[in-house]
Amino acid sequence: FSDQDKSPASLVSDVETNRKLEAALLGLPSLYRRVLSLRHLAGATYPEIAQEVGRTEINCRKIAQRAIEMVRASLAD
């Protein structure tokens, strides 16, 4: 559906969801935000992320997992 096909209530709900998501992301530690941004916005691989942030690949995977858990918990509140 395009925005034109959505009801006003649905559009307001989308805006509110986006605000909550933005607040949850901004509430993350900066390293967590960076790892998520590199992975999900830039499409970087974990080896690329590890090189960029100076951590191991395994550590970057754990950071991404924790960040997603923190965002989910924030959105559940």
N, CA, C and O atoms as a MOPAC input file, in Angstrom:
PM7 MOZYME 1SCF
protein

 N      0.83200 1    -1.19600 1     0.00000 1
 C      0.00000 1     0.00000 1     0.00000 1
 C      0.87000 1     1.25000 1     0.00000 1
 O      1.92400 1     1.28300 1     0.63500 1
 N      0.43000 1     2.25800 1    -0.70200 1
 C      1.10700 1     3.54700 1    -0.62600 1
 C      0.49600 1     4.33400 1     0.52800 1
 O     -0.55100 1     3.96100 1     1.05700 1
 N      1.15400 1     5.42100 1     0.91500 1
 C      0.61600 1     6.25100 1     1.99400 1
 C     -0.76100 1     6.78600 1     1.64500 1
 O     -1.57900 1     7.02300 1     2.53400 1
 N     -1.02600 1     6.97800 1     0.36100 1
 C     -2.33800 1     7.49300 1    -0.06500 1
 C     -3.44300 1     6.47500 1     0.19100 1
 O     -4.60300 1     6.84900 1     0.36500 1
 N     -3.09200 1     5.19200 1     0.21600 1
 C     -4.08300 1     4.13500 1     0.41800 1
 C     -4.33200 1     3.83100 1     1.88900 1
 O     -5.26000 1     3.09300 1     2.21900 1
 N     -3.52300 1     4.38500 1     2.76500 1
 C     -3.65500 1     4.10900 1     4.19500 1
 C     -4.64500 1     5.07300 1     4.83700 1
 O     -4.82800 1     6.20700 1     4.39400 1
 N     -5.27400 1     4.57900 1     5.89600 1
 C     -6.19400 1     5.43000 1     6.64300 1
 C     -5.40200 1     6.41900 1     7.48500 1
 O     -4.23200 1     6.17700 1     7.78200 1
 N     -6.02200 1     7.53500 1     7.87500 1
 C     -5.32800 1     8.48400 1     8.75700 1
 C     -4.85000 1     7.83200 1    10.05300 1
 O     -3.75400 1     8.12600 1    10.52900 1
 N     -5.66300 1     6.95400 1    10.62200 1
 C     -5.27000 1     6.28300 1    11.86300 1
 C     -4.03200 1     5.41700 1    11.64400 1
 O     -3.14900 1     5.35700 1    12.50000 1
 N     -3.97400 1     4.75100 1    10.50100 1
 C     -2.81900 1     3.91900 1    10.18100 1
 C     -1.56400 1     4.76500 1    10.00500 1
 O     -0.48200 1     4.37500 1    10.44400 1
 N     -1.70600 1     5.92100 1     9.36500 1
 C     -0.56500 1     6.81200 1     9.18100 1
 C     -0.05200 1     7.33000 1    10.51600 1
 O      1.15800 1     7.40500 1    10.73000 1
 N     -0.97100 1     7.68900 1    11.41900 1
 C     -0.57300 1     8.16600 1    12.74900 1
 C      0.14000 1     7.04900 1    13.50200 1
 O      1.13900 1     7.28500 1    14.18200 1
 N     -0.37600 1     5.85000 1    13.37700 1
 C      0.24800 1     4.70500 1    14.03300 1
 C      1.66200 1     4.48400 1    13.49700 1
 O      2.58200 1     4.21100 1    14.26800 1
 N      1.83900 1     4.60000 1    12.18200 1
 C      3.16900 1     4.45500 1    11.58000 1
 C      4.13100 1     5.51200 1    12.10800 1
 O      5.28300 1     5.20800 1    12.41700 1
 N      3.66700 1     6.73600 1    12.21100 1
 C      4.51000 1     7.82300 1    12.71800 1
 C      4.91000 1     7.54300 1    14.16100 1
 O      6.06600 1     7.74000 1    14.53500 1
 N      3.97600 1     7.09300 1    14.96000 1
 C      4.25800 1     6.80100 1    16.36600 1
 C      5.25300 1     5.63800 1    16.48500 1
 O      6.16200 1     5.67700 1    17.31400 1
 N      5.07700 1     4.62700 1    15.66800 1
 C      6.01000 1     3.49300 1    15.66400 1
 C      7.40700 1     3.95900 1    15.28500 1
 O      8.39200 1     3.55700 1    15.90400 1
 N      7.49200 1     4.80300 1    14.27300 1
 C      8.79300 1     5.33100 1    13.85400 1
 C      9.44000 1     6.15800 1    14.95500 1
 O     10.65400 1     6.08700 1    15.14700 1
 N      8.65200 1     6.93700 1    15.67600 1
 C      9.19300 1     7.72800 1    16.79600 1
 C      9.73800 1     6.82300 1    17.88700 1
 O     10.81300 1     7.06800 1    18.43500 1
 N      8.98200 1     5.77000 1    18.19900 1
 C      9.43200 1     4.83200 1    19.23500 1
 C     10.71200 1     4.12400 1    18.80800 1
 O     11.62600 1     3.94000 1    19.61100 1
 N     10.77100 1     3.72800 1    17.53900 1
 C     11.95700 1     3.06300 1    17.03800 1
 C     13.15800 1     4.00400 1    17.06400 1
 O     14.25400 1     3.60800 1    17.46000 1
 N     12.95200 1     5.22700 1    16.64700 1
 C     14.03900 1     6.21300 1    16.66900 1
 C     14.54400 1     6.43400 1    18.09500 1
 O     15.75100 1     6.48100 1    18.32900 1
 N     13.61900 1     6.57100 1    19.04200 1
 C     14.00600 1     6.77000 1    20.44100 1
 C     14.76700 1     5.55200 1    20.96900 1
 O     15.74800 1     5.69600 1    21.69900 1
 N     14.31100 1     4.35700 1    20.59600 1
 C     14.99300 1     3.13800 1    21.04500 1
 C     16.40600 1     3.07700 1    20.47900 1
 O     17.34100 1     2.70800 1    21.18900 1
 N     16.56900 1     3.43200 1    19.21700 1
 C     17.89500 1     3.41800 1    18.60000 1
 C     18.80400 1     4.47700 1    19.20700 1
 O     19.98800 1     4.22800 1    19.43600 1
 N     18.25600 1     5.64600 1    19.46500 1
 C     19.06100 1     6.71000 1    20.06700 1
 C     19.44900 1     6.39100 1    21.50400 1
 O     20.42900 1     6.92600 1    22.02200 1
 N     18.68300 1     5.52200 1    22.14100 1
 C     18.97600 1     5.11600 1    23.51300 1
 C     20.08100 1     4.06800 1    23.61800 1
 O     20.55700 1     3.76900 1    24.71300 1
 N     20.48400 1     3.51700 1    22.48400 1
 C     21.55500 1     2.51800 1    22.49600 1
 C     22.91400 1     3.17900 1    22.70000 1
 O     23.10700 1     4.33900 1    22.33700 1
 N     23.85300 1     2.43900 1    23.28000 1
 C     25.23100 1     2.94000 1    23.31000 1
 C     25.70600 1     3.19100 1    21.87400 1
 O     25.26000 1     2.51600 1    20.94600 1
 N     26.59400 1     4.14500 1    21.69600 1
 C     27.00400 1     4.54500 1    20.34600 1
 C     27.60300 1     3.38500 1    19.54200 1
 O     27.35400 1     3.29000 1    18.34100 1
 N     28.37500 1     2.51500 1    20.16500 1
 C     28.93500 1     1.37000 1    19.44400 1
 C     27.82400 1     0.46200 1    18.92700 1
 O     27.90800 1    -0.03800 1    17.80600 1
 N     26.80000 1     0.24700 1    19.71900 1
 C     25.68200 1    -0.60300 1    19.31200 1
 C     24.96300 1     0.02000 1    18.10900 1
 O     24.63400 1    -0.67200 1    17.14600 1
 N     24.72400 1     1.32900 1    18.17700 1
 C     24.08500 1     2.02300 1    17.04200 1
 C     24.93000 1     1.90000 1    15.78800 1
 O     24.41600 1     1.65800 1    14.69500 1
 N     26.23600 1     2.06900 1    15.96200 1
 C     27.14400 1     2.00900 1    14.80500 1
 C     27.12400 1     0.63300 1    14.16500 1
 O     27.04500 1     0.51800 1    12.94200 1
 N     27.19400 1    -0.40600 1    14.97600 1
 C     27.17700 1    -1.77200 1    14.44700 1
 C     25.86100 1    -2.03800 1    13.71200 1
 O     25.86800 1    -2.59300 1    12.61300 1
 N     24.74400 1    -1.64800 1    14.30700 1
 C     23.45000 1    -1.85100 1    13.63800 1
 C     23.36600 1    -1.05300 1    12.34300 1
 O     22.86600 1    -1.55600 1    11.33700 1
 N     23.84100 1     0.16500 1    12.35900 1
 C     23.81500 1     1.00100 1    11.15100 1
 C     24.64700 1     0.38400 1    10.03800 1
 O     24.21400 1     0.30800 1     8.88800 1
 N     25.83500 1    -0.05200 1    10.39400 1
 C     26.69600 1    -0.66000 1     9.38600 1
 C     26.06500 1    -1.92900 1     8.81700 1
 O     26.12900 1    -2.17500 1     7.61300 1
 N     25.46300 1    -2.72000 1     9.67900 1
 C     24.88500 1    -3.99700 1     9.24500 1
 C     23.60500 1    -3.79600 1     8.44800 1
 O     23.46100 1    -4.33400 1     7.35100 1
 N     22.67800 1    -3.02300 1     8.99800 1
 C     21.33300 1    -2.97300 1     8.42000 1
 C     21.09200 1    -1.80800 1     7.47600 1
 O     20.20200 1    -1.88600 1     6.62900 1
 N     21.84400 1    -0.75100 1     7.59100 1
 C     21.67900 1     0.37300 1     6.66800 1
 C     22.71800 1     0.34100 1     5.56100 1
 O     22.39500 1     0.56400 1     4.39500 1
 N     23.96500 1     0.06400 1     5.92300 1
 C     25.03600 1     0.04900 1     4.92600 1
 C     25.20900 1    -1.32700 1     4.28200 1
 O     25.85400 1    -1.45200 1     3.24000 1
 N     24.62800 1    -2.36600 1     4.90800 1
 C     24.73100 1    -3.70800 1     4.35700 1
 C     26.10700 1    -4.33700 1     4.50500 1
 O     26.46800 1    -5.24100 1     3.75200 1
 N     26.87600 1    -3.85400 1     5.48200 1
 C     28.22200 1    -4.38000 1     5.70800 1
 C     28.15400 1    -5.79000 1     6.28700 1
 O     27.21700 1    -6.14100 1     7.00400 1
 N     29.15600 1    -6.57900 1     5.96400 1
 C     29.27500 1    -7.91300 1     6.55000 1
 C     29.90000 1    -7.78000 1     7.93500 1
 O     30.46000 1    -6.73800 1     8.27800 1
 N     29.79800 1    -8.84600 1     8.72400 1
 C     30.40200 1    -8.78300 1    10.05900 1
 C     31.92400 1    -8.63700 1    10.01100 1
 O     32.47900 1    -7.91400 1    10.84000 1
 N     32.62100 1    -9.28900 1     9.08100 1
 C     34.06800 1    -9.02500 1     8.99500 1
 C     34.37200 1    -7.56300 1     8.66300 1
 O     35.32900 1    -6.99500 1     9.18900 1
 N     33.56900 1    -6.95700 1     7.80000 1
 C     33.75600 1    -5.53800 1     7.47000 1
 C     33.48800 1    -4.65100 1     8.68600 1
 O     34.21600 1    -3.69300 1     8.94600 1
 N     32.43300 1    -4.98800 1     9.41800 1
 C     32.08500 1    -4.21800 1    10.61900 1
 C     33.20800 1    -4.33500 1    11.64500 1
 O     33.61300 1    -3.34400 1    12.25300 1
 N     33.70300 1    -5.54700 1    11.83100 1
 C     34.78000 1    -5.77400 1    12.80100 1
 C     35.99600 1    -4.91400 1    12.46900 1
 O     36.59700 1    -4.31100 1    13.35800 1
 N     36.34700 1    -4.85900 1    11.21300 1
 C     37.48600 1    -4.03900 1    10.80600 1
 C     37.19300 1    -2.56200 1    11.04900 1
 O     38.06400 1    -1.82300 1    11.50500 1
 N     35.98900 1    -2.13700 1    10.75000 1
 C     35.60700 1    -0.72400 1    10.88700 1
 C     35.62000 1    -0.26000 1    12.34300 1
 O     36.08600 1     0.84000 1    12.63900 1
 N     35.11200 1    -1.08900 1    13.24600 1
 C     34.98900 1    -0.66100 1    14.64700 1
 C     36.11200 1    -1.17400 1    15.54100 1
 O     36.15800 1    -0.84700 1    16.72700 1
 N     37.02700 1    -1.98300 1    14.97800 1
 C     38.16400 1    -2.45200 1    15.76000 1
 C     37.82400 1    -3.51500 1    16.77500 1
 O     38.43400 1    -3.57600 1    17.84200 1
 N     36.86700 1    -4.34500 1    16.45900 1
 C     36.46600 1    -5.46400 1    17.33000 1
 C     36.55300 1    -6.75800 1    16.53500 1
 O     36.78400 1    -6.74300 1    15.32600 1
 N     36.36600 1    -7.87300 1    17.22200 1
 C     36.33900 1    -9.14800 1    16.50600 1
 C     34.97500 1    -9.32800 1    15.84700 1
 O     33.99400 1    -8.68400 1    16.21800 1
 N     34.94100 1   -10.21400 1    14.86800 1
 C     33.67300 1   -10.51400 1    14.19400 1
 C     32.65100 1   -11.07400 1    15.18400 1
 O     31.48500 1   -10.67900 1    15.17200 1
 N     33.09200 1   -11.98600 1    16.03100 1
 C     32.18600 1   -12.58800 1    17.01900 1
 C     31.63800 1   -11.51700 1    17.95100 1
 O     30.45000 1   -11.51700 1    18.27200 1
 N     32.50100 1   -10.60300 1    18.38800 1
 C     32.05800 1    -9.52500 1    19.26600 1
 C     31.02000 1    -8.65100 1    18.56300 1
 O     30.03500 1    -8.24000 1    19.17700 1
 N     31.23500 1    -8.37000 1    17.29600 1
 C     30.27800 1    -7.54800 1    16.53800 1
 C     28.93100 1    -8.24800 1    16.40400 1
 O     27.88500 1    -7.60300 1    16.47700 1
 N     28.95200 1    -9.55600 1    16.20900 1
 C     27.69200 1   -10.31700 1    16.13800 1
 C     26.94000 1   -10.22900 1    17.46600 1
 O     25.72100 1   -10.05900 1    17.49300 1
 N     27.68600 1   -10.34900 1    18.56300 1
 C     27.06400 1   -10.26400 1    19.89000 1
 C     26.52200 1    -8.86600 1    20.15800 1
 O     25.44000 1    -8.71400 1    20.72400 1
 N     27.26600 1    -7.85400 1    19.75500 1
 C     26.81200 1    -6.47200 1    19.92600 1
 C     25.51800 1    -6.25500 1    19.14700 1
 O     24.57200 1    -5.65800 1    19.66100 1
 N     25.47600 1    -6.73900 1    17.90900 1
 C     24.26800 1    -6.58500 1    17.09100 1
 C     23.09200 1    -7.30600 1    17.73400 1
 O     21.98300 1    -6.77300 1    17.77500 1
 N     23.32600 1    -8.50900 1    18.23300 1
 C     22.26200 1    -9.27400 1    18.87800 1
 C     21.74500 1    -8.54700 1    20.12100 1
 O     20.53600 1    -8.42700 1    20.31700 1
 N     22.65500 1    -8.06900 1    20.94700 1
 C     22.24700 1    -7.33500 1    22.15800 1
 C     21.50500 1    -6.05600 1    21.79700 1
 O     20.51900 1    -5.70200 1    22.44300 1
 N     21.97400 1    -5.37000 1    20.77700 1
 C     21.32200 1    -4.12900 1    20.35800 1
 C     19.88700 1    -4.39200 1    19.92200 1
 O     18.97800 1    -3.64500 1    20.28600 1
 N     19.68300 1    -5.44300 1    19.15100 1
 C     18.33000 1    -5.78400 1    18.69900 1
 C     17.46000 1    -6.15000 1    19.89300 1
 O     16.29700 1    -5.75000 1    19.95400 1
 N     17.99900 1    -6.89500 1    20.83100 1
 C     17.24700 1    -7.24400 1    22.04100 1
 C     16.86100 1    -5.99100 1    22.82600 1
 O     15.74500 1    -5.88800 1    23.33400 1
 N     17.79100 1    -5.04000 1    22.92100 1
 C     17.51300 1    -3.79700 1    23.64400 1
 C     16.43000 1    -2.97700 1    22.93800 1
 O     15.56500 1    -2.39500 1    23.59200 1
 N     16.47800 1    -2.93200 1    21.61400 1
 C     15.46200 1    -2.20100 1    20.85500 1
 C     14.09900 1    -2.87900 1    21.04300 1
 O     13.09800 1    -2.20000 1    21.27200 1
 N     14.05700 1    -4.19100 1    20.94800 1
 C     12.79300 1    -4.91600 1    21.14400 1
 C     12.22000 1    -4.65600 1    22.53400 1
 O     11.02000 1    -4.42300 1    22.68100 1
 N     13.07600 1    -4.69500 1    23.54800 1
 C     12.61000 1    -4.44300 1    24.91600 1
 C     12.08300 1    -3.02800 1    25.05600 1
 O     11.07300 1    -2.80100 1    25.72300 1
 N     12.75500 1    -2.08300 1    24.43600 1
 C     12.32100 1    -0.68300 1    24.49100 1
 C     10.97800 1    -0.50800 1    23.80400 1
 O     10.12500 1     0.23400 1    24.29100 1
 N     10.78100 1    -1.18000 1    22.68500 1
 C      9.52100 1    -1.05500 1    21.94900 1
 C      8.37700 1    -1.76900 1    22.66800 1
 O      7.21200 1    -1.41400 1    22.49100 1
 N      8.70700 1    -2.76600 1    23.47300 1
 C      7.68300 1    -3.50500 1    24.21800 1
 C      7.13900 1    -2.70600 1    25.40100 1
 O      6.03500 1    -2.96200 1    25.88100 1
 N      7.92400 1    -1.73900 1    25.86300 1
 C      7.50400 1    -0.91400 1    27.01600 1
 C      6.36300 1     0.00600 1    26.67200 1
 O      5.89800 1     0.75900 1    27.52800 1

